[in-house]
Amino acid sequence: MSPTKFAALCVVTACALAQTDSTLPYVTDPATMVNPFIGTANGGNTFPGAVAPFGMVAWSPEEVSANPQRPNPVAAPGGYQYDAKTIRGFSLTHLSGTGCAGASGDIPFMPVTMAADRSPSVDPTYNSTFSHDNESAYAGLYNVKLDNGAAVELTATGRTGFGRFTFPSDHPAAMLIRASDSETGSSEAAVTIDKSKQIVTGSVTSGNFCG
């Protein structure tokens, strides 16, 4: 190619790029372009729940395997598998993209609309099915309407999580705090309720990543 032709080609290409760039809208809020459900199927082991960048709380559903071999087995190492249809709680810790369970799924909170008079660790009655039609997730926000009638809204900051649980008026309302139901179990767990101050405190010792 002669120098003259090469120069002409460069000018035409530059003009085309300039025209294209001038017509493209700029994204002012990139977070709105995020789809938190990416990776929640086909072994991706991600989770759709609310978490801030490098946040300490990753609040997301804990689902039950479609073919359980033991009480309340986790659906996937990330706690969520898109094909699963049953939620056993909304826990505060998750690891994204791991191939092994553990080090996550700590302290699931589960809104139930029945009398809570049996141990949730051995009785799957408190679990609830749901439909993806009643579920949505955006960067920093997760919502779902459970088939038991309770609605769940979750969000998070860098160090905390905030949840709003709405119960139907024609059913009992209870909140199960499953301190001992981490993904791979726990060696010690405790919950204390201060009724006068309406404060719940607790702790769990878990982990056993890949163990």
Buried (B, 14 or more C-beta within 10 A) or exposed (E): EEEEEEEEEEEEEEEEEEEEEEEEEEEEEEEEEEEBBEBBBEEBBBBBBBBBEEBBBBBBBBBBBEEEEEEBBBBBBBBBBBEBBBBBBBBBBBBBEBEBBBBBBBBBBBBBBEEBEEEBBEEEEBBBEBEEEEBBBBBBBBBBBBBBBBBBBBBBBEEEBEBEBEBEEEEEBBBBBBBBBBBBBBEEBEBEEEEEEEEEEEEBEBBBBEE
